[in-house]
Amino acid sequence: MQTAYLEACWANFEASNTLSEKLAAIRAMFRQGLRREPDYHDAYNQARRAYDLIRGSWRPLLAGSAKLDSVDASAGVRLLIQVNRLADELGFQDDAALSERALVRYLGQPENKAMLWVIAEALVRIRPDHAKRTALLIAGVGAPKKDHEIRSFLSWALHSRRHDMAHAFFEALPPAVKQSYAVYEYVRILQREGRFAKALTLCDDICATLIERPAQFDPWRHWTLIRRGDELRFLRDTARWFKSVPQPSHPKGVVMLAPRNAQQLTKYPLVVLMELKRQGWAVIPLVQGVLPREATGDPRIDKFIGCITQDGQLNPSIAANFIPIDDFVANLEKGRLAWAGVDMSQILWEEAAINRRRFSVDFTCPALQPFLGRLVNWTQVLGTVLHTACSELGRMQLNVGTVVSYQARLPDAIVRFYCAKRGDPQKFFCVHATNGYENYFANFSRHYSMKAGLRNVTAHPEIRTASFPVPRDFLAWYKDREAFGAANLASVQAVTRVRRAAREAPTPPPEALALRKRVQEWKRGGGRVACLFGKVVCDMGAPTDGGPAHANMKDWINHTVDSVRNSQTLLLIKPHPHEMRDEIATFMTERLTDLIVDDLPDNVIIAYPDWFDVSDISELVDLGVIYNGTTAIELGLVRVPAVLCSDFAPIDYPIGHVVPRDRNHYRKLLRFEEAASVPQDLAERAAAWIHYMSGERLAVPYRYHFRPLTNKLEDTPHWFEDDILNYLADGDPNVTALANRITKASHRAAA
């Protein structure tokens, strides 16, 4: 309903009577909902047209007086701040610069003393360079008194990093003000300093004060404070458990990590990090305000602790001690990201695709570029830290591992790429930490993870994720257990009967029954049937895309349709059932079938996700066609050969399915001009893969703290206290085994 929404915004803009209302109406035009639009060009273009209409109305504010008609000085300053932010977001950089210079002038005018803190906050948000000038003026005018002044001052202190002034100010406040929402920014300052318990107490006090004042109650603000309190409670508890195991003063090695907030921190195996400290390795959190600052006593190591600020910058006090990285290239409009000859454009696409919930990304979208720009900035800063650590800690002959939870997302992906390019599998390496591959087996019946996986992906660059085995390890394990193949197969047959589709009715719809009849008639007439099994189009989770015959998923599906044109192959296209589950796919704006360019020939049929499960369709299909996904295993269980088309598919699922050599070979396979040759024991290998994945060789039992399994957060970050107390008292061999995957120089796979 974007068109109707923009029409309503325009009507609101025309009906607005004041400049402030019109500016607010313009901002509303490019709001983004949870259900994203493919792009926001129309919204931004309309906002720019509206801005042009009121452009001259705020120019008198630049003349040296903040008064405009009946608008008083304080309202005039707020208008300039509104104009500055709006002009910057809409790309009117000249106007943004004009309004910024005007704010600087007003900052020094005595008549604007009452607006000093508001102006100072606005200026440091525009550019941190204003921190020094604004600090001198703030220091000479006394303390702010009103709630909005207090909020602005503390926000200024946060963004200008003048925590010292914030502490002195807060301590002098009356008790009632200390518990009001006016001091909420001080919670953020305390968190950045690692004072989690004090930040939590203050957050809870503010929340209680809001409840006590019903006339001022704001439900959304209250909910935000509740959520913030839960995160701080988790950070407080994490700090307590972390400090129970001392940081080594002469570490054998160093493990770095860079989670940026509490939600990201939950994705790391925190007790494994504690075990590493027990084994003599220093654990170094790179981002401030997430883990406690625990020094080793060696300044060469300790300078990395909290060296990245919460706003994604190197700490200014030590930034000069870091070595800038070379050849960092970011062209957001063209979707290009590269560093030192390593192309990370696929990772940039991944971020854009996930944000827009689609495959076809418009990188020129004005709403997308700020989002990607922030991630790219974080990536460059993290790259700078890695480059410095590799150089300086390398000279200390320390083994250094950096743990990431998203090895195919920004900024974490630069760790994998950097270590592959300039690191060493034993000396300077990337470790991927992930949940066990549990969704497949639990079928989303549980919302938190009970297993963890770790893998040195610098030592094993061939794998996509720590969730999957190294192929040679799995095959060696299977060879030793071939005698149990039949028993394994019998025990996992129920897997294909688990319904993952969105259909709630016990029987298929009439369209599905009609398709089944057509397939049977086609086969009786001598035709063959292939089924293309789709994947959610915006979530590859791979450091690179493509395969031996295709550049990407869109190329794959269109080449598949073209390959069976005018053939005796009936091609069924079955989109992934998760496309229809918003709690998993979160409101897709493009689906698999949207990628098809040409009209479908008569021998290509869309079989909608809720028509069949694999156990149904396998009775009718001669060949599976898969880009990547566990359908490869399910087809293997029922002895249906498949063609695996992405580079990582045969690595993720190394059970013997066919891999095309090139486009011509792929075409022959689909037209059944060449047989898809698979091992005789394909089903036994598939069953063995399930046993391998569901066992404890790859993903190790690990609960300890809440780690979500899906995109739908059904709980707050928290610890399972009994688990951590048992570990501190008795240890845990599973945690030790995970830690050994980092500390053992050879990093032998757990096979």
Secondary structure as UniProt FT lines:
FT   HELIX           2..15
FT   HELIX           19..29
FT   HELIX           41..53
FT   HELIX           55..63
FT   TURN            69..70
FT   HELIX           73..90
FT   HELIX           93..107
FT   HELIX           110..115
FT   HELIX           116..126
FT   HELIX           128..130
FT   HELIX           131..139
FT   HELIX           147..160
FT   HELIX           163..171
FT   HELIX           175..178
FT   HELIX           181..183
FT   HELIX           184..192
FT   TURN            193..194
FT   HELIX           196..211
FT   HELIX           214..216
FT   HELIX           219..243
FT   STRAND          253..257
FT   HELIX           262..265
FT   TURN            266..267
FT   HELIX           270..278
FT   TURN            279..280
FT   STRAND          281..285
FT   TURN            288..289
FT   HELIX           299..302
FT   TURN            303..306
FT   TURN            310..311
FT   TURN            316..318
FT   HELIX           319..321
FT   STRAND          328..331
FT   HELIX           332..334
FT   STRAND          336..339
FT   TURN            340..341
FT   STRAND          342..343
FT   HELIX           345..356
FT   TURN            363..364
FT   TURN            366..367
FT   HELIX           368..395
FT   TURN            396..397
FT   STRAND          399..404
FT   TURN            407..408
FT   TURN            410..412
FT   HELIX           413..422
FT   TURN            425..427
FT   STRAND          428..435
FT   HELIX           439..442
FT   TURN            443..444
FT   STRAND          451..456
FT   TURN            457..459
FT   TURN            461..462
FT   TURN            466..467
FT   HELIX           471..480
FT   HELIX           482..484
FT   HELIX           485..492
FT   HELIX           493..497
FT   HELIX           510..524
FT   TURN            525..526
FT   STRAND          528..533
FT   TURN            537..538
FT   HELIX           553..564
FT   TURN            565..566
FT   STRAND          569..574
FT   HELIX           577..580
FT   HELIX           582..585
FT   HELIX           592..595
FT   TURN            602..603
FT   STRAND          604..606
FT   TURN            609..611
FT   HELIX           614..617
FT   TURN            618..620
FT   STRAND          623..626
FT   HELIX           631..637
FT   TURN            638..639
FT   STRAND          642..644
FT   TURN            647..648
FT   HELIX           649..652
FT   HELIX           663..670
FT   TURN            671..672
FT   TURN            680..681
FT   HELIX           682..694
FT   STRAND          700..701
FT   HELIX           721..730
FT   HELIX           733..743
FT   TURN            745..746
//
